[in-house]
Amino acid sequence: MSSRKKDERIFKFKRKNLDYIYSKYNKRALVNPDPLVFLYDYPDPREREIVGLIASSLAYGRVKQILKDVSFLLDTMKPSLMNFITRNKHDFFLKTFGPFKHRFTTGDDIAALLSGIKNVLEKYGSLENCFAAGYKNSGSNIIAGLEFFVTELSSCFENSRTYLLPAPSKGSACKRLNLYLRWMIRQDDVDPGGWTSVPASALFIPLDTHMYQICSAAGMTERKTADFKTVIEISENFRKINPEDPVKYDFALTRFGIREELDWSHLCEGLNESQNSSRLDAIRSIPPSRP
């Protein structure tokens, strides 16, 4: 459904067309400048899950700044990310990252995040085990799993709340957290995976303004705001198309508008849609994609 009448949709998603787009554009060569690139340097899933959480948490703002700031954090924690976190304390994190600034994320925020990660590792053994505890204890409810995960990781922040780790119960679309789950749970040429306790069929779409506009244009939602209720609606519509892997097409669809070499006409071509001027003008009005 959509706020547009069905015959006024800019385009329509069909599985065969989405599979074509996936086969053509879900390529590792198209990942850069997505912060997902950092995960490929960490073959150990226990380190990769930490890198993914840091990279996804800071995935807001200008792409160049995201890559610069995530690189700085990871380089500072070399040669062993795991040892850096598990063998040091909050005061050390504060001293090390005190001057750090990424938009409105400060060194204090990074210290609290790393301390939260350390606490979770000590309590559960891995970030995956922590998420899985909330997921399984709620009857395999991924929203409850996210809520539990955020609560456990946010223990060192003031009032146990932080923009870095938004909670679904507060209405946030949780784009960065759902992006993180996609990276860690799915496994293909783009998503490196590493988690095995949660199936890809349970995932929700990482929804930002760009993806919201695309899905609205395809008649996947009738809601006016990109909140978590909209995430659920769009994800359920993708689940009808591909029940086993509803976020399979997320990366490929978000390349349009971020990669200079991919014109919007390529999206129309992949969806087997008419490329008349009015249709293309409507698609070009969709804002640029996520980092």
N, C-alpha and C positions, 0 to 999 in steps of 0.2 A: 504494500500500500504506500501511498505517497500523498503529500499535500497537492501535488499536481494530479490532474486527471490522467488515467492510464495512457490515453492516446496523446498526452502532452509530454510523456517521458522523453528525455533526450536520447536515451538508449535503454536496452534491457539486457540483464545478465542471463546467459544460458550456459549450462555447464560445458558444452562442447567449445564454446567461444572462450570461456574463462580458461579452460584447459589449454587452448591454443596460446593465449596470452602468457600463461604460466610457462609453457614449454619454450616460448621465445624470449621471455624477459626475466624469468627467474634464474638469473645467471650471476655467479660470483663476480664476474667482471663488471657488473653494474652496481655492486654494493657501495663502493666508494662514492661519496663521502659519508655514508651511513656509519654511525658509531659502532655498528655491528662488526666492523673490520677489526676492532681490538680483540674480539673473542677468538679469532683464528690463530692468534699467537700463543694460545694456552690450551695445549692438548689434554691436560688433566682437568676433568670436569669439576673437581672441587675448587680449583682456581678459576676456571672459566665462569662458574656461576657467580663468583665474587666480582670478576671483571665486568660481567654482564650487568650486574646490579648497579655498579658504579657508573658504567657508561650509559645505561638507560636512565638512571636517576638524573644525570646531568644533560640529557638529550632535550634541552629547551634553549631557545635563543639562536644566535647565528651559528651556522655549521662550522665555520673556521674556528670560532672560539670554543665550541664544544670539543672538537678534535684536539685543539691545543691544550685545553684544561684537563681533559681525560688523560692525554699523553703525559702531562706533567705529574699527575697523581700516580699513574702506573709506573713511570720511570723512577719516581721517588721511592717507591716500595720495592724496587728490584734489589737483589737478584731473586728473592723468594717472597712472593706476595703472601703466601700462607704464613711464613715465619714472621714477616713484618707485622701482621695483624695479631697472631696468636701469642707472640712473645713480648709484645709491648702493651702499655696501659694508656688510659685516656689522656693523662697529662702529657705523655710523650706525643700522642697524636696532635694534641693542641699546640705543643711547641713546634712540631714539624710543619704543620699546615696552617699555623696562625695567620700568615699574610695572604693565604689563598682567597681568591674571589672569583666566582662565576656568576655574573649578574647578581641576584640577591642570595646566592648560596655562599656562605662564608667558611673560613677555616674551622670555626666552631662547629658548623653543620657537618663538615667532613669528619671531624673528630668524633662527633656523636654517631654518625653513620658507621664508621669503622668500629667503634666500641660496641654498637648494637650488633654488628656482624660477628664480632668476637664472642659476645655473650651467646648468640645463637649457635655458633660453632661449638662452644663449650657445653651447651645444653643438649643439642640435637646431633652434633657431629658434622652436619652439613646444612646448607641453606635448603637443599631439596628435602631433607628429612623434616625440617621445620615446616615447610609448606605442605608436605604430605600429611603431617600430623593434623593440621587444620582442615585439610581437604577430606581426609578419610573419616575424621571424627564427626564431620558434618554430613556424612552420608554422600560423599563424593560431590560436594557442592563447591565449585571453584570460586564463587564469590565469597563464601565463608572462608575458604582457604586463603584468599587474598587478605581478607580482614584479619585473620589470625596472624598471617605472615607479617603484615604491616605493624600490628600491635607488638609482636615480639621484637622486630627490628627497631622500633621507635622508642624503646625504653629509656634511651639515654638523651633524648631530646626534651627540651622544655615542654612541660605539659604532655609529654609523650606524643607530640604531634609535629609533623614537618611536611613542608611542600614537596620534599624529595620523595616521600612515600605516602601519597594520598590514599585515603580509605574509601572503598565503595559506598559505605554507609553514609558518607558525607555528600554523596551525589556526584562526585568526580567521575569522569569517564575513565580515569586511571589508564590513560593511553600508554604512558611509559612503563607501567607495571605489566600491562597486557602485552606490550612489545617485548619486554623481558621474558615473559612466559613463552611467547612464540619462539624466541631465540633458543631457549633452554629445552623446550619440550618437542618441537618439531625437528626433524633432521632431513636435510636435503642438500643441494649444492650451495644454498644460501644460509639456511639456519643450521648451526653446528650441533644443536641438541646437547645431550648429556644427562638429562633427567629421564627416568623411566617409570616413575611412580604415578604419573598423571598422563592420561591419553590425550592425543591431539584433538580428539573429538570433543573434549570438554572446553576447549579454548574459546575466548571471546576476542572479537576484532579490536586491534589497537586503534581507537578512533580519535583522530584529530580533525581540524576543520576541513582539510583537504579530502580526507576519506569520507567525511560526512557529506560533503558536497557531491562527491562522485556517487555515493550510495543514494542520496536524495534524488539525484538526476536519473538513477536507475530504478526508482520507485521502491527502494528497500526500506524506507522509513517515512512516516508521516509526521514525525515529531519535529519541533522547531528548534530544539537545542541539542547540542552534542554532549549529553550527560550519560550516566550509566544506564538509564532506562532506554536510551537510544542505542547504546552499545548492545544491550540485550536484544532489542528488536532487530537490528541489522544482523547480529550474529545468528539469531534464529533463522533469518531468511537465508543466510549463507549455509546454515546447517541443512536446510531443505534441499539446497543445491548439491552439497557435498557433506553428508552426515559424518563421515569418518575424519574429515580434515577441513573444517569450516573456515579457517584462516589461511588456507593454502595460497590464496590468490592475493593476499595483502601486500607482499613485497612487490610483486609484478605490477599491480595496479598503482602503487604509489611511486613508481619510477616516472610516470607521466607527470610532468610538471616540475620534476627535480633534475632530470637528466636533459641537458641541452639538445642532445642528438635525437631525443624522442619527442616528436611533434604530436599534438593531440590527434592528428589524423591517423597516427599509428594505433591509437586506442580504438578509434572508430573502425579501422580496418580489422583489428583483432576481434571486435565484437560483431563484425559483419554488418555494420550499420552504414547507412547512407552518409556521405561526406558533403552534403550540401552546405552552403555557406552559413545559413542561419543555425544549423546544428553545431557546426564547428565553432561559431562565435559563442554559443552557449557554453560549450565545453571549455573554451579558452578562458571564460570568466571564472572558472574554478581556481581558487588561490593555490600558490605553490605548496608542494608537499612538505611533510615532516623532514627533519634532518636525516 
